[in-house]
Structures are given as C-alpha cells and as structure tokens.
Amino acid sequence: MLALQIFLLVLGFALLVKGADWFVDGSAGIAAKCKIPTLVIGLTVVAFGTSAPELCVSITSAIQHSTDISIGNVVGSNICNILLILGVAALFHPLPVQKNSLVLDLPILLIASVLLIGLGIWGEALQWWDGLIFIAVFSVYMVVLVRGALKEQKKAKELEKSVPQGEIKQEEEKKPKGKIGQWFDKMEQKTWFLILLSLVGLAMVVGGGTLLVDAAKYIANYFKVSERIIGLTVVAIGTSLPELVTSVVAAFKGETDIAVGNVIGSNIFNIFLVAGAASLFYPLRFTTAGAASNLIDACVALGAAVLLYLLALFKGHKLGRAAGGIMLASFIGYYVYLFVI
C-alpha cells in the first residue's frame, strides 16, 4: 500500500508539471487576445486555478473536523508561496513587481494576514460569520480588480492602433519550426483551443495536486506525524506545487507578471476564499499557546508578506537573486523551527 501511495505521489507531480505548463500557455494566450494584462490573469484565473487544491483540501479537512490541516494548509501555503516559490523563481529570472501590486494587491494581502491573526486570536477560532466577512471582502477586491482590468483594456485598444504590424510578425518568427511546434503555434491562434488548453491544464493541476496531497497525507500518517505538521509541510507544499511550477515556468518564459501576480493573488485567495469557505463548514480552531501554535505560523505568514513588500521597494521594484536568496534562507529557517523546536 505504501508503494502505491509513493507511485501516486510521483504521478501527481508529473500531472502538476505538464498541467501547469499548458495552463500558463492557455491563460497567457487568452490574455493577449482579450487585451487583458497578464498581471490581471495571474491575479484571477491563474491564482484561482492554482488555489483549487487548497480549497478542496481545506473544505474537506473542515468537514472532517481536521482544523489543524485546514489552517495549516492556508498559512503554510502562503509561506511557501512567498518564501519558497518566489525565492526559487527569482533565482531564474528577475521578477518585477508592478505598481498595482505595490499600491493595491500587497496591501490587501497584508490586511488579510492581519485580519486572519486578529480573528484567530478573538475567540480562538474562525467562525462561520468570520468566513462571511472574508468572502465579502474578497468579493469587493475582485470587483476592484475587474474594474481596473477594464480600464487597462481600454488603454490597450488605444495603443493597438499605433503598434506596427511588422513587429508582431517578427516575434511570431521566433517560435519553434518543427512540425509539432508549427501545429501548436497555429492552434494557439484559435481562442477555442486556448480555452481548451487552459481547462485541460487546470484539470491536470487540480487532479495532480489532489493525488499528490492524498498520497502525501497517507505517507505522513504512516510515520505518525501530527496534523499541524502535515498541514504546514506535506499539504502546504503539495497544494503549493501548482504555484511553484506555474511561477517557475512563467519565469522561464518571461511571463514575469504572471509569476509574481500568481503568488500574490493565490495568497489573497487562500485567506479570503479558502479559509473563508472552509470556516462555513466547521469552526477553524486556532491554538494560541505553546510552540505548536497556529498563531505563530500565521505571524510567520504575515512576516513573509512584509518581507516581500520591503524587498519589492528596492532595486527598481524587482526581486533579483539576492532577494530570492533571502526568501529561501527564511523558508529554511522556518522549517528548522518546525522540526527542531
């Protein structure tokens, strides 16, 4: 049985890698056709798609009254998203942080992290009414995001007339010239294919994430690890693998707006949508005393968001290799705390 779970773990990872690749290609193509900035796609479609595993795991855990897994999944994923994912992605390619992220998205993430801690301390649990507050704030945020996207769309239409057609053709010539590559390039010009590519990629990401997390939970339980550690490590990293793969793939392809926007958007989704929806099914209990405290983990997640904001203020609002190194070192330090203290 253990060997089967290890096989499913590997299979889930393989689905995540290829599914994320297709999902980024489809999402970026749709964004280009609809004249929507890739940053907005990263904060909505990509973020929601890669947050689907967290949503499924947290709701399932809440229904089963495994609240440490639900909270650990949300908090641990946010820590992994910033310190591990952006840290790794920044080592491959400098990641610019857009002005919208500094002015709107990162402050929203900080507010969400503080709100999670505050409500966790008050009553030592996230109740269903707290979940409604989270979902209401999330809805307002999405409305603001969509309105901003519409403004960007109008600007894009105005600029489209001034772009020489020769420049567009010149970029198209850089694509692969093999038979499969030419067929794929041709199909990418069709909207229906981009939508299909995104849906298939998303299904592979969600399916792969589910397989990976279920197998990892079985393996962790086999070795008798606590639910809090499972939620913060195995489940958090497992459900964050879509963000890791899509961000690194996006960084390789130069879609750096998606790489950064994906992580920030996913973290906002995790707190407002995932934690909010999970608390509607069962109160998510916070432990606020001792070394094994959810509150400490939530504070680390807030600290990671603050670190991201501070690093984004330097060197032309770009996350370079130095920033990536600092994030990875912080991530390793946190995991040393988990297993040593």
PyMOL commands that set and color helices and strands:
alter all, ss='L'
color gray80, all
select helices_A, chain A and resi 2-33+38-63+67-92+99-124+128-160+165-172+179-187+191-222+227-252+256-281+294-312+321-340
alter helices_A, ss='H'
color red, helices_A
select strands_A, chain A and resi 95-96+125-126+284-285+318-319
alter strands_A, ss='S'
color yellow, strands_A
deselect
rebuild
show_as cartoon
